[in-house]
Amino acid sequence: MSAVGEFFIHCYGVRMRGGYLRFQAQYLRRIRVPDPKCLSPALVQTLRQAFETQNFELATKAAFEAYQIAAIPT
């Protein structure tokens, strides 16, 4: 649900006619996610809130933190 997840899908998926990305379980299994035990309770709550509210921007911000990625300056 975040830009980080979308990036992985773009890297592993195949672009089909019409510009749609095709991704299968085998591509999703390649994505490495941070160990949930290593995430702070606050970050877990933020991820939960982003999912429940379908907030793409909040999910992206939380994913950057979870993956320890510095935000790209705009």
C-alpha positions in Angstrom: 0.0 0.0 0.0 3.1 2.3 0.1 5.4 3.7 -2.5 8.0 1.3 -1.2 5.8 -1.7 -1.9 4.9 -0.3 -5.3 8.6 0.1 -6.1 9.1 -3.6 -5.4 6.2 -4.6 -7.6 7.6 -2.4 -10.4 11.0 -4.1 -10.1 9.7 -7.7 -10.0 6.4 -7.4 -12.0 5.8 -7.6 -15.7 4.0 -4.7 -17.5 1.1 -5.9 -19.5 -0.8 -4.4 -22.3 -2.6 -1.3 -21.1 0.1 -0.4 -18.6 -1.1 -2.8 -15.9 1.5 -4.6 -13.8 1.2 -8.3 -13.5 2.6 -9.8 -10.4 2.3 -13.2 -9.0 2.9 -14.8 -5.6 6.4 -15.8 -6.7 7.2 -12.1 -7.1 5.6 -11.2 -3.8 7.7 -13.8 -2.0 10.9 -12.1 -3.2 10.1 -9.0 -1.2 11.9 -8.9 2.0 10.1 -7.1 4.8 11.5 -5.9 8.1 11.2 -8.3 11.1 8.0 -7.2 13.0 9.8 -7.8 16.3 12.3 -5.0 15.3 9.6 -2.4 14.8 8.7 0.0 17.5 5.2 -0.1 18.9 4.6 3.4 17.6 5.6 2.4 14.1 3.4 -0.7 14.3 0.5 1.5 15.3 1.2 3.9 12.4 1.2 1.1 9.9 -2.0 -0.3 11.3 -3.7 3.2 11.1 -2.4 3.7 7.6 -4.0 0.4 6.6 -7.3 0.9 8.3 -7.7 4.4 6.8 -6.2 3.5 3.4 -3.8 6.4 3.8 -1.2 5.9 1.1 1.0 8.8 2.2 1.1 7.6 5.8 1.8 4.1 4.7 4.7 5.4 2.6 6.1 7.4 5.5 5.9 4.4 7.8 7.5 2.1 5.2 10.4 4.5 4.8 10.9 4.3 8.5 10.5 0.5 8.7 13.0 0.0 5.9 15.3 2.7 7.3 15.2 4.6 4.0 15.9 8.4 4.0 13.1 10.3 2.4 14.0 11.7 -1.0 14.1 15.5 -0.9 11.4 17.2 -3.1 
